[in-house]
Amino acid sequence: MTNAELPEAFKRLRVAAQHWIVPMVYAMKQEGATPYEILIASLLSARTLDTVTTVVYPELFKLANTPEKMLRVPEAQIERAIHRVAFSNAKAKQILSLSKILVDTYDGRVPETIEELDELPGVGRKIANLTVTMAFDKPGITVDTHVHRIVNRWGYVLAKTPDETERQLREKLPPKYWIEINGLLIPLGQNICRAGTPSCTKCPVFEFCARIGVTKFR
């Protein structure tokens, strides 16, 4: 994949994405979720399928959907509400710690920079990028397991870690693609470019892909 091929590749991916399930946080944005709701749902989704998180976060937000309200909910009650997500005990603690920082340091608002978000408990680079792009429409590149795998298979970057993939994408990928790349590559990775044996013959961008590391495909 080269920069010259990106316009056609993204055009095809946008068409294909119309037939795939919209990733959870992107659907939340379309439904008018607040920055706090997007941040907390993103934290819940770590190491958890969207199909699970989509059921869990409404139950949590019935208890509280602002940092001020969340601080009034006992940790045990939060943990019960989110028990189906991975590491629910740790995430319940992180939600309360994060909410306290937002109230004490940011007057209850969610900060709008990646650097500030990255410092919050349980957040990290991926969730920080996802929050600034989805909650604030600011430039960011959310590199999850799908984005990391696919852009390396394309041969567009050569990186061993998601953080390194993000760094290389920031240097190479035109900014107009930054926000949408995650929303397009998540469903591509879930439906076609899987971690095991990808379905390359069904891929809309097959001809642009170097298939780095792919030993067999369908």
Stockholm file with secondary structure:
# STOCKHOLM 1.0

chainA/1-218         MTNAELPEAFKRLRVAAQHWIVPMVYAMKQEGATPYEILIASLLSARTLDTVTTVVYPELFKLANTPEKMLRVPEAQIERAIHRVAFSNAKAKQILSLSKILVDTYDGRVPETIEELDELPGVGRKIANLTVTMAFDKPGITVDTHVHRIVNRWGYVLAKTPDETERQLREKLPPKYWIEINGLLIPLGQNICRAGTPSCTKCPVFEFCARIGVTKFR
#=GR chainA/1-218 SS CCGGGHHHHHHHHHHHHTTSCCCHHHHHHHTTCCHHHHHHHHHHHTTSCHHHHHHHHHHHHHHCSSHHHHTTSCHHHHHHHTTTSTTHHHHHHHHHHHHHHHHHHHTTCCCCSHHHHHTSTTCHHHHHHHHHHHHHCCCCCCCCHHHHHHHHHHTSCCCSSHHHHHHHHHHHSCGGGHHHHHHHHHHHHHHTSCSSSCCGGGCTTGGGCCCTTCCCCC
#=GC SS_cons         CCGGGHHHHHHHHHHHHTTSCCCHHHHHHHTTCCHHHHHHHHHHHTTSCHHHHHHHHHHHHHHCSSHHHHTTSCHHHHHHHTTTSTTHHHHHHHHHHHHHHHHHHHTTCCCCSHHHHHTSTTCHHHHHHHHHHHHHCCCCCCCCHHHHHHHHHHTSCCCSSHHHHHHHHHHHSCGGGHHHHHHHHHHHHHHTSCSSSCCGGGCTTGGGCCCTTCCCCC
//
